[in-house]
Amino acid sequence: MDQKRQAAAAARPRQFQINRTSFTRHYDIYSTTDGQQQQQQAYYIDISSFTPGKPDLTVYEGKGGPKGTGGGSVVAVVHMPKLSGDFKIGLGGGGGLAGAAGATTRWEDMTKEDVRHSRHRWAMTLGGDGGDESGGGGQRRRRERREFMWKRTRRVAAEGTSVSSLSGRNLKLVEVHGSGGGGGGGSNGEEEGEREEVLAVFTSDRGFSSCGVLQINSDNNEGRDFEVMVVTTCVALYEKARRRRHRAAAGGGGGGGGGGG
């Protein structure tokens, strides 16, 4: 019976509520799986825009950041090069802090695939010696390089939410097989009638503090680093889009990259 419960839990989608108020310089990421009445803070993401050399985003595990209490280790960092739609992402490993001197940091790129900022591709090594050692069931897996793509969507939503036809900031994550890139996509980055396995989905829900809900549909076989990468890339796209909108509202025009528009 316990094994059945564990299998069911592993297959159940994981949901995260992403929050940020207008007057703060960080994102709070809460695990909301199983409809928990008391949300558990899974990640704290610090934002930096003006400090030279400092990552634009620093992802802490658990509650609190550099000035908080009870904060966890740095598990990822994100650099957003100016005048570019691409991202440089560092994942921590080997007990070190991601991006810190002497740390075992694995660097990955997330690249903008079209001028509408509707598709962004990234890759990572899963299994074996290069990151995650085993899946959710503890079985060692073959090390392999896999590619993924965030695509803008107006058809897919996280469970318990709905997609607004007026919002262009809803995203779905699919795996890229071969060199096709998941299709050219229409104006929203989606093929008409396409059928892809959706590994994760972000549904925007703007409020005073709410940014939206991120749902990871895949089971735990991809391991912890995959979850960190999905959360990090999703928030990076959201933050890049927020900065782009802020520049446009301030009269600075376009430029930069990323996100759900």
PyMOL commands that set and color helices and strands:
alter all, ss='L'
color gray80, all
select helices_A, chain A and resi 2-11+33-35+220-222+224-249
alter helices_A, ss='H'
color red, helices_A
select strands_A, chain A and resi 14-19+26-31+40-47+57-61+74-79+87-91+106-112+119-126+144-152+171-176+198-204+210-216
alter strands_A, ss='S'
color yellow, strands_A
deselect
rebuild
show_as cartoon
